[in-house]
Amino acid sequence: MSTSTPEQKKSRAPRHVTTSGGRQLTPAGHRVQVAAARLRVALDERLGRPTPAETKALSKEDL
């Protein structure tokens, strides 16, 4: 049984949240972002949508 109250459970700090505000990413976090960018580029191509240049550049990086 846990000794924390519901209020304490709500106030837990989030795990590694990635933001575009210049925050440093772990190597694993960077790999996840590159993989997500590759998926976004592939989906945009299939749907005929434009892909932001930043996303295209990120998708070309090595994992």
C-alpha positions, 0 to 999 in steps of 0.5 A: 500500500502506498503512503502518498496521498492523491495530492502528492501523486498529482504533484510528481515531476514529469520524466524527461520532458523534451521541449524546443526551448533549448533544453538539452536532450539525452542521447536516447531522447534525441534518437526518439526525436529523430525517429519521430521526425522520420515518421512525420516526413513519411506521413506528410509525403503520403498525405501530400502535406508540406513538412517543416524544414526543421523536421526534414533536417532532423529526420536526416540525422543519424540515429 
